[in-house]
Amino acid sequence: MARANSSWVREELLHLLSVSATLSGLCITVVALMNAFAKEITTVSVVDDIFAICALLFLICMYLIFTALRMKNTHRLNNVVNLIDFLFLLAMTSMTLAGFVMVYTIW
């Protein structure tokens, strides 16, 4: 049972790794696009900052995933996986909210 659970966690982490990398790149792209807008709009600055923080959170998730993939201690691994899940969910939620703010106030 522990071996199947370990295999499932590894597969989950590998999927989260690719998704985190993709979403981090997307956030950085949005930050670059937001710099093309007029700087006098304060909402652009707020959305720009939120997407930059989201990109940072996704990058932190990537580093934690690399670390978790090499862990042997299952108790510590479970704690790191919970942290990764929390940071990933926080970054995705923030990214979604920033997207709504961007759509409804800028465009």
DRENTORKOL-3810 file (N, C-alpha, C; in nm, 4 decimals):
REM DRENTORKOL-3810
@n.u->0.0822; n.v->-0.1194; n.w->0.0000; ca.u->0.0000; ca.v->0.0000; ca.w->0.0000; c.u->0.0860; c.v->0.1250; c.w->0.0000
@n.u->0.1938; n.v->0.1248; n.w->0.0782; ca.u->0.2810; ca.v->0.2417; ca.w->0.0854; c.u->0.3500; c.v->0.2664; c.w->-0.0482
@n.u->0.3837; n.v->0.1573; n.w->-0.1183; ca.u->0.4493; ca.v->0.1727; ca.w->-0.2474; c.u->0.3547; c.v->0.2330; c.w->-0.3505
@n.u->0.2282; n.v->0.1911; n.w->-0.3520; ca.u->0.1302; ca.v->0.2479; ca.w->-0.4445; c.u->0.1055; c.v->0.3942; c.w->-0.4119
@n.u->0.0975; n.v->0.4283; n.w->-0.2823; ca.u->0.0767; ca.v->0.5660; ca.w->-0.2411; c.u->0.1961; c.v->0.6521; c.w->-0.2819
@n.u->0.3160; n.v->0.5988; n.w->-0.2650; ca.u->0.4372; ca.v->0.6704; ca.w->-0.3031; c.u->0.4402; c.v->0.6959; c.w->-0.4535
@n.u->0.3996; n.v->0.5973; n.w->-0.5296; ca.u->0.3946; ca.v->0.6122; ca.w->-0.6753; c.u->0.2914; c.v->0.7166; c.w->-0.7157
@n.u->0.1781; n.v->0.7173; n.w->-0.6482; ca.u->0.0730; ca.v->0.8153; ca.w->-0.6778; c.u->0.1204; c.v->0.9564; c.w->-0.6452
@n.u->0.1879; n.v->0.9734; n.w->-0.5320; ca.u->0.2390; ca.v->1.1051; ca.w->-0.4925; c.u->0.3419; c.v->1.1529; c.w->-0.5932
@n.u->0.4288; n.v->1.0628; n.w->-0.6380; ca.u->0.5303; ca.v->1.1004; ca.w->-0.7368; c.u->0.4648; c.v->1.1454; c.w->-0.8669
@n.u->0.3644; n.v->1.0722; n.w->-0.9122; ca.u->0.2942; ca.v->1.1114; ca.w->-1.0350; c.u->0.2248; c.v->1.2470; c.w->-1.0179
@n.u->0.1632; n.v->1.2679; n.w->-0.9026; ca.u->0.0973; ca.v->1.3956; ca.w->-0.8756; c.u->0.1985; c.v->1.5096; c.w->-0.8775
@n.u->0.3133; n.v->1.4885; n.w->-0.8165; ca.u->0.4164; ca.v->1.5916; ca.w->-0.8132; c.u->0.4704; c.v->1.6214; c.w->-0.9525
@n.u->0.4871; n.v->1.5192; n.w->-1.0338; ca.u->0.5355; ca.v->1.5416; ca.w->-1.1700; c.u->0.4350; c.v->1.6214; c.w->-1.2527
@n.u->0.3064; n.v->1.5938; n.w->-1.2339; ca.u->0.2039; ca.v->1.6717; ca.w->-1.3044; c.u->0.2018; c.v->1.8158; c.w->-1.2552
@n.u->0.2108; n.v->1.8341; n.w->-1.1238; ca.u->0.2127; ca.v->1.9692; ca.w->-1.0681; c.u->0.3365; c.v->2.0464; c.w->-1.1127
@n.u->0.4465; n.v->1.9766; n.w->-1.1340; ca.u->0.5692; ca.v->2.0420; ca.w->-1.1787; c.u->0.5495; c.v->2.1054; c.w->-1.3156
@n.u->0.4936; n.v->2.0312; n.w->-1.4079; ca.u->0.4735; ca.v->2.0860; ca.w->-1.5428; c.u->0.3679; c.v->2.1959; c.w->-1.5435
@n.u->0.2625; n.v->2.1787; n.w->-1.4652; ca.u->0.1579; ca.v->2.2814; ca.w->-1.4593; c.u->0.2110; c.v->2.4088; c.w->-1.3932
@n.u->0.2909; n.v->2.3938; n.w->-1.2887; ca.u->0.3482; ca.v->2.5107; ca.w->-1.2215; c.u->0.4410; c.v->2.5874; c.w->-1.3149
@n.u->0.5205; n.v->2.5157; n.w->-1.3914; ca.u->0.6104; ca.v->2.5818; ca.w->-1.4863; c.u->0.5314; c.v->2.6573; c.w->-1.5928
@n.u->0.4264; n.v->2.5956; n.w->-1.6437; ca.u->0.3445; ca.v->2.6595; ca.w->-1.7461; c.u->0.2741; c.v->2.7831; c.w->-1.6916
@n.u->0.2149; n.v->2.7718; n.w->-1.5734; ca.u->0.1434; ca.v->2.8855; ca.w->-1.5158; c.u->0.2381; c.v->2.9975; c.w->-1.4749
@n.u->0.3580; n.v->2.9630; n.w->-1.4334; ca.u->0.4573; ca.v->3.0655; ca.w->-1.4024; c.u->0.4929; c.v->3.1441; c.w->-1.5282
@n.u->0.5147; n.v->3.0750; n.w->-1.6374; ca.u->0.5419; ca.v->3.1417; ca.w->-1.7649; c.u->0.4256; c.v->3.2274; c.w->-1.8108
@n.u->0.3041; n.v->3.1790; n.w->-1.7895; ca.u->0.1860; ca.v->3.2566; ca.w->-1.8263; c.u->0.1768; c.v->3.3842; c.w->-1.7442
@n.u->0.2039; n.v->3.3747; n.w->-1.6147; ca.u->0.2012; ca.v->3.4934; ca.w->-1.5276; c.u->0.3063; c.v->3.5948; c.w->-1.5701
@n.u->0.4250; n.v->3.5465; n.w->-1.6033; ca.u->0.5313; ca.v->3.6370; ca.w->-1.6477; c.u->0.4939; c.v->3.7034; c.w->-1.7800
@n.u->0.4268; n.v->3.6303; n.w->-1.8680; ca.u->0.3799; ca.v->3.6874; ca.w->-1.9940; c.u->0.2770; c.v->3.7971; c.w->-1.9690
@n.u->0.1861; n.v->3.7729; n.w->-1.8772; ca.u->0.0855; ca.v->3.8739; ca.w->-1.8443; c.u->0.1513; c.v->3.9978; c.w->-1.7851
@n.u->0.2514; n.v->3.9796; n.w->-1.7002; ca.u->0.3237; ca.v->4.0940; ca.w->-1.6432; c.u->0.3891; c.v->4.1747; c.w->-1.7547
@n.u->0.4479; n.v->4.1069; n.w->-1.8517; ca.u->0.5105; ca.v->4.1773; ca.w->-1.9641; c.u->0.4062; c.v->4.2509; c.w->-2.0473
@n.u->0.2902; n.v->4.1899; n.w->-2.0679; ca.u->0.1842; ca.v->4.2561; ca.w->-2.1445; c.u->0.1254; c.v->4.3748; c.w->-2.0699
@n.u->0.1183; n.v->4.3636; n.w->-1.9383; ca.u->0.0623; ca.v->4.4730; ca.w->-1.8587; c.u->0.1517; c.v->4.5965; c.w->-1.8649
@n.u->0.2805; n.v->4.5774; n.w->-1.8876; ca.u->0.3702; ca.v->4.6919; ca.w->-1.9003; c.u->0.3443; c.v->4.7712; c.w->-2.0277
@n.u->0.2725; n.v->4.7116; n.w->-2.1229; ca.u->0.2388; ca.v->4.7825; ca.w->-2.2456; c.u->0.1230; c.v->4.8800; c.w->-2.2248
@n.u->0.0449; n.v->4.8614; n.w->-2.1172; ca.u->-0.0667; ca.v->4.9515; ca.w->-2.0890; c.u->-0.0170; c.v->5.0811; c.w->-2.0285
@n.u->-0.1054; n.v->5.1781; n.w->-2.0231; ca.u->-0.0720; ca.v->5.3071; ca.w->-1.9622; c.u->-0.0437; c.v->5.2880; c.w->-1.8137
@n.u->0.0617; n.v->5.3510; n.w->-1.7683; ca.u->0.1019; ca.v->5.3349; ca.w->-1.6285; c.u->0.0171; c.v->5.4181; c.w->-1.5334
@n.u->-0.0615; n.v->5.5133; n.w->-1.5843; ca.u->-0.1414; ca.v->5.5953; ca.w->-1.4932; c.u->-0.2630; c.v->5.5222; c.w->-1.4380
@n.u->-0.2966; n.v->5.4102; n.w->-1.4952; ca.u->-0.4086; ca.v->5.3309; ca.w->-1.4434; c.u->-0.3568; c.v->5.2499; c.w->-1.3245
@n.u->-0.4106; n.v->5.2765; n.w->-1.2071; ca.u->-0.3613; ca.v->5.2083; ca.w->-1.0864; c.u->-0.3964; c.v->5.0603; c.w->-1.0862
@n.u->-0.5066; n.v->5.0244; n.w->-1.1515; ca.u->-0.5462; ca.v->4.8843; ca.w->-1.1553; c.u->-0.4430; c.v->4.8004; c.w->-1.2303
@n.u->-0.3818; n.v->4.8591; n.w->-1.3327; ca.u->-0.2781; ca.v->4.7874; ca.w->-1.4075; c.u->-0.1639; c.v->4.7520; c.w->-1.3144
@n.u->-0.1258; n.v->4.8461; n.w->-1.2294; ca.u->-0.0163; ca.v->4.8223; ca.w->-1.1361; c.u->-0.0517; c.v->4.7128; c.w->-1.0346
@n.u->-0.1738; n.v->4.7148; n.w->-0.9848; ca.u->-0.2165; ca.v->4.6141; ca.w->-0.8872; c.u->-0.2206; c.v->4.4758; c.w->-0.9516
@n.u->-0.2798; n.v->4.4663; n.w->-1.0694; ca.u->-0.2888; ca.v->4.3377; ca.w->-1.1397; c.u->-0.1489; c.v->4.2886; c.w->-1.1753
@n.u->-0.0641; n.v->4.3796; n.w->-1.2183; ca.u->0.0736; ca.v->4.3464; ca.w->-1.2506; c.u->0.1446; c.v->4.2861; c.w->-1.1291
@n.u->0.1272; n.v->4.3472; n.w->-1.0130; ca.u->0.1906; ca.v->4.2974; ca.w->-0.8900; c.u->0.1347; c.v->4.1616; c.w->-0.8491
@n.u->0.0041; n.v->4.1434; n.w->-0.8628; ca.u->-0.0560; ca.v->4.0151; ca.w->-0.8248; c.u->-0.0044; c.v->3.9027; c.w->-0.9144
@n.u->0.0030; n.v->3.9282; n.w->-1.0439; ca.u->0.0554; ca.v->3.8254; ca.w->-1.1347; c.u->0.2030; c.v->3.7967; c.w->-1.1085
@n.u->0.2796; n.v->3.8982; n.w->-1.0710; ca.u->0.4207; ca.v->3.8762; ca.w->-1.0376; c.u->0.4332; c.v->3.7886; c.w->-0.9125
@n.u->0.3484; n.v->3.8134; n.w->-0.8132; ca.u->0.3495; ca.v->3.7302; ca.w->-0.6917; c.u->0.3073; c.v->3.5879; c.w->-0.7245
@n.u->0.2078; n.v->3.5728; n.w->-0.8119; ca.u->0.1649; ca.v->3.4388; ca.w->-0.8535; c.u->0.2789; c.v->3.3641; c.w->-0.9230
@n.u->0.3514; n.v->3.4339; n.w->-1.0105; ca.u->0.4657; ca.v->3.3710; ca.w->-1.0781; c.u->0.5687; c.v->3.3256; c.w->-0.9760
@n.u->0.5936; n.v->3.4087; n.w->-0.8756; ca.u->0.6879; ca.v->3.3716; ca.w->-0.7704; c.u->0.6390; c.v->3.2492; c.w->-0.6931
@n.u->0.5101; n.v->3.2441; n.w->-0.6606; ca.u->0.4558; ca.v->3.1290; ca.w->-0.5881; c.u->0.4663; c.v->3.0010; c.w->-0.6710
@n.u->0.4394; n.v->3.0110; n.w->-0.8017; ca.u->0.4533; ca.v->2.8928; ca.w->-0.8869; c.u->0.5985; c.v->2.8477; c.w->-0.8950
@n.u->0.6930; n.v->2.9426; n.w->-0.8986; ca.u->0.8344; ca.v->2.9056; ca.w->-0.9002; c.u->0.8760; c.v->2.8402; c.w->-0.7689
@n.u->0.8246; n.v->2.8905; n.w->-0.6570; ca.u->0.8527; ca.v->2.8269; ca.w->-0.5276; c.u->0.7972; c.v->2.6850; c.w->-0.5257
@n.u->0.6776; n.v->2.6672; n.w->-0.5816; ca.u->0.6203; ca.v->2.5316; ca.w->-0.5923; c.u->0.7120; c.v->2.4400; c.w->-0.6721
@n.u->0.7668; n.v->2.4915; n.w->-0.7812; ca.u->0.8566; ca.v->2.4099; ca.w->-0.8628; c.u->0.9783; c.v->2.3646; c.w->-0.7831
@n.u->1.0402; n.v->2.4556; n.w->-0.7088; ca.u->1.1571; ca.v->2.4195; ca.w->-0.6290; c.u->1.1211; c.v->2.3190; c.w->-0.5191
@n.u->1.0056; n.v->2.3395; n.w->-0.4566; ca.u->0.9632; ca.v->2.2439; ca.w->-0.3533; c.u->0.9323; c.v->2.1072; c.w->-0.4130
@n.u->0.8779; n.v->2.1045; n.w->-0.5330; ca.u->0.8490; ca.v->1.9769; ca.w->-0.5988; c.u->0.9787; c.v->1.9026; c.w->-0.6295
@n.u->1.0792; n.v->1.9757; n.w->-0.6814; ca.u->1.2085; ca.v->1.9119; ca.w->-0.7052; c.u->1.2649; c.v->1.8530; c.w->-0.5766
@n.u->1.2509; n.v->1.9275; n.w->-0.4671; ca.u->1.2992; ca.v->1.8787; ca.w->-0.3383; c.u->1.2202; c.v->1.7562; c.w->-0.2928
@n.u->1.0882; n.v->1.7617; n.w->-0.3071; ca.u->1.0029; ca.v->1.6518; ca.w->-0.2622; c.u->1.0276; c.v->1.5239; c.w->-0.3418
@n.u->1.0593; n.v->1.5375; n.w->-0.4688; ca.u->1.0839; ca.v->1.4188; ca.w->-0.5509; c.u->1.2075; c.v->1.3414; c.w->-0.5056
@n.u->1.2955; n.v->1.4057; n.w->-0.4319; ca.u->1.4176; ca.v->1.3409; ca.w->-0.3858; c.u->1.4129; c.v->1.2984; c.w->-0.2399
@n.u->1.3023; n.v->1.3227; n.w->-0.1732; ca.u->1.2906; ca.v->1.2897; ca.w->-0.0304; c.u->1.2630; c.v->1.1415; c.w->-0.0095
@n.u->1.3214; n.v->1.0892; n.w->0.0949; ca.u->1.2983; ca.v->0.9494; ca.w->0.1330; c.u->1.2099; c.v->0.9391; c.w->0.2571
@n.u->1.2158; n.v->1.0387; n.w->0.3441; ca.u->1.1386; ca.v->1.0394; ca.w->0.4678; c.u->0.9916; c.v->1.0698; c.w->0.4362
@n.u->0.9024; n.v->0.9738; n.w->0.4598; ca.u->0.7627; ca.v->0.9897; ca.w->0.4199; c.u->0.6896; c.v->1.0946; c.w->0.5031
@n.u->0.7250; n.v->1.1080; n.w->0.6314; ca.u->0.6586; ca.v->1.2090; ca.w->0.7148; c.u->0.6926; c.v->1.3491; c.w->0.6650
@n.u->0.8183; n.v->1.3735; n.w->0.6385; ca.u->0.8598; ca.v->1.5040; ca.w->0.5866; c.u->0.8029; c.v->1.5263; c.w->0.4468
@n.u->0.7988; n.v->1.4210; n.w->0.3662; ca.u->0.7432; ca.v->1.4310; ca.w->0.2312; c.u->0.5969; c.v->1.4730; c.w->0.2364
@n.u->0.5197; n.v->1.4132; n.w->0.3272; ca.u->0.3787; ca.v->1.4504; ca.w->0.3399; c.u->0.3628; c.v->1.5966; c.w->0.3774
@n.u->0.4489; n.v->1.6467; n.w->0.4653; ca.u->0.4422; ca.v->1.7881; ca.w->0.5033; c.u->0.4747; c.v->1.8789; c.w->0.3855
@n.u->0.5765; n.v->1.8416; n.w->0.3081; ca.u->0.6139; ca.v->1.9233; ca.w->0.1918; c.u->0.5049; c.v->1.9183; c.w->0.0852
@n.u->0.4451; n.v->1.8023; n.w->0.0644; ca.u->0.3361; ca.v->1.7907; ca.w->-0.0342; c.u->0.2171; c.v->1.8769; c.w->0.0076
@n.u->0.1854; n.v->1.8788; n.w->0.1361; ca.u->0.0771; ca.v->1.9662; ca.w->0.1833; c.u->0.1101; c.v->2.1131; c.w->0.1602
@n.u->0.2354; n.v->2.1509; n.w->0.1827; ca.u->0.2779; ca.v->2.2888; ca.w->0.1578; c.u->0.2698; c.v->2.3229; c.w->0.0098
@n.u->0.3129; n.v->2.2303; n.w->-0.0743; ca.u->0.3049; ca.v->2.2505; ca.w->-0.2197; c.u->0.1604; c.v->2.2683; c.w->-0.2625
@n.u->0.0717; n.v->2.1830; n.w->-0.2134; ca.u->-0.0699; ca.v->2.1938; ca.w->-0.2481; c.u->-0.1272; c.v->2.3284; c.w->-0.2053
@n.u->-0.0924; n.v->2.3732; n.w->-0.0840; ca.u->-0.1423; ca.v->2.5010; ca.w->-0.0350; c.u->-0.0919; c.v->2.6178; c.w->-0.1204
@n.u->0.0387; n.v->2.6201; n.w->-0.1494; ca.u->0.0948; ca.v->2.7290; ca.w->-0.2288; c.u->0.0397; c.v->2.7292; c.w->-0.3707
@n.u->0.0238; n.v->2.6102; n.w->-0.4280; ca.u->-0.0303; ca.v->2.6001; ca.w->-0.5640; c.u->-0.1740; c.v->2.6508; c.w->-0.5681
@n.u->-0.2544; n.v->2.6103; n.w->-0.4705; ca.u->-0.3933; ca.v->2.6559; ca.w->-0.4659; c.u->-0.4012; c.v->2.8063; c.w->-0.4422
@n.u->-0.3163; n.v->2.8588; n.w->-0.3561; ca.u->-0.3120; ca.v->3.0025; ca.w->-0.3304; c.u->-0.2737; c.v->3.0792; c.w->-0.4564
@n.u->-0.1734; n.v->3.0324; n.w->-0.5276; ca.u->-0.1297; ca.v->3.0988; ca.w->-0.6504; c.u->-0.2376; c.v->3.0923; c.w->-0.7587
@n.u->-0.3014; n.v->2.9767; n.w->-0.7735; ca.u->-0.4065; ca.v->2.9644; ca.w->-0.8748; c.u->-0.5266; c.v->3.0520; c.w->-0.8430
@n.u->-0.5655; n.v->3.0570; n.w->-0.7164; ca.u->-0.6784; ca.v->3.1403; ca.w->-0.6758; c.u->-0.6457; c.v->3.2876; c.w->-0.6969
@n.u->-0.5260; n.v->3.3287; n.w->-0.6585; ca.u->-0.4851; ca.v->3.4682; ca.w->-0.6782; c.u->-0.4788; c.v->3.5034; c.w->-0.8261
@n.u->-0.4306; n.v->3.4112; n.w->-0.9052; ca.u->-0.4223; ca.v->3.4339; ca.w->-1.0502; c.u->-0.5614; c.v->3.4490; c.w->-1.1109
@n.u->-0.6544; n.v->3.3671; n.w->-1.0668; ca.u->-0.7911; ca.v->3.3759; ca.w->-1.1167; c.u->-0.8558; c.v->3.5080; c.w->-1.0777
@n.u->-0.8386; n.v->3.5480; n.w->-0.9529; ca.u->-0.8949; ca.v->3.6757; ca.w->-0.9078; c.u->-0.8321; c.v->3.7929; c.w->-0.9815
@n.u->-0.7019; n.v->3.7884; n.w->-1.0028; ca.u->-0.6349; ca.v->3.8946; ca.w->-1.0777; c.u->-0.6830; c.v->3.8983; c.w->-1.2224
@n.u->-0.7106; n.v->3.7822; n.w->-1.2788; ca.u->-0.7652; ca.v->3.7771; ca.w->-1.4146; c.u->-0.9011; c.v->3.8426; c.w->-1.4232
@n.u->-0.9870; n.v->3.8181; n.w->-1.3238; ca.u->-1.1177; ca.v->3.8831; ca.w->-1.3222; c.u->-1.1037; c.v->4.0339; c.w->-1.3056
@n.u->-1.0152; n.v->4.0778; n.w->-1.2184; ca.u->-0.9925; ca.v->4.2208; ca.w->-1.2004; c.u->-0.9427; c.v->4.2824; c.w->-1.3314
@n.u->-0.8531; n.v->4.2138; n.w->-1.3979; ca.u->-0.7990; ca.v->4.2636; ca.w->-1.5240; c.u->-0.9080; c.v->4.2755; c.w->-1.6307
@n.u->-0.9907; n.v->4.1744; n.w->-1.6419; ca.u->-1.0948; ca.v->4.1757; ca.w->-1.7455; c.u->-1.2006; c.v->4.2817; c.w->-1.7181
@n.u->-1.2424; n.v->4.2960; n.w->-1.5935; ca.u->-1.3538; ca.v->4.3856; ca.w->-1.5637; c.u->-1.3128; c.v->4.5302; c.w->-1.5414
@n.u->-1.1862; n.v->4.5594; n.w->-1.5205; ca.u->-1.1478; ca.v->4.6989; ca.w->-1.4974; c.u->-1.0605; c.v->4.7570; c.w->-1.6061
@n.u->-0.9832; n.v->4.6762; n.w->-1.6733; ca.u->-0.8891; ca.v->4.7289; ca.w->-1.7730; c.u->-0.9484; c.v->4.7228; c.w->-1.9125
@n.u->-1.0127; n.v->4.6116; n.w->-1.9463; ca.u->-1.0664; ca.v->4.5993; ca.w->-2.0821; c.u->-1.2125; c.v->4.6264; c.w->-2.0853
END
